[in-house]
């Protein structure tokens, strides 16, 4: 028997232990992965963590609230190596650090995600090409918060913004943060969208090299944003090396306004 929900499965095994013996699944709300063999069941408020040694466990896991891996250096695929031990992942919170995953594996982990952080993490096709950011957004329709940290430049390209605007649920995302963006990003298309955007908050940290023309455009957008008295759009927050910090703090203040 394949249970449809974790709640249903927990009721079944409470009613009859036979269900667990025939289909052994451990339902876990929050699961933290330290190494390929070391998982921790994290309890609310971090009161304590229950160690799970995969070498001594035969059942599969069903993660229902949060899954994340501990800091990995260098980049590895140890999250990928443990996915076969999962029955299902319906986590709302997903935080992946320095991992390499196939698109199929990412789909498995993110099917129910609402809050996602990808830190130095690469999602690849079967042919080893890197999945573009807009393709990731397409497959996480429930997402409200998306955080891309220390981004690999070619995940976000000159086509990204135009492609994002084609996605029906894109305007429903509450917050998107980019870190490590280059001047390939289409700032002109973004600026046009910014002026009609009334919901999504954008935080973008740009990384060098940035052309002088691109920096001039960013400064112009910032000046316009902080110089406007009545904002009928969501003010983004930009940071780039050498930016005027006084203007940055003003923009950030507007960014946090409801």
Secondary structure, DSSP 8 states (H G I E B T S, - for coil): ---SSHHHHHHHHHH-THHHHHS-EEEEEEEEE-SSSEEEEE-GGGS-EEEEEGGG--SEEEEEEEEEE---SS-B-HHHHHGGGEEEE--SEEEEESBEEEHHHHHHHTTT-SEEEEES-EEE-TTS-B--HHHHHHT-TT-SEEEEES--GGGS-TTHHHHHTT-TTGGG--EEEEEEE-TTS-HHHHHHHHTT-SS-EEEEEE-S---HHHHHHHHHHHHHHHH-SS--S---EEE-TT--HHHHHHHHHHHH--
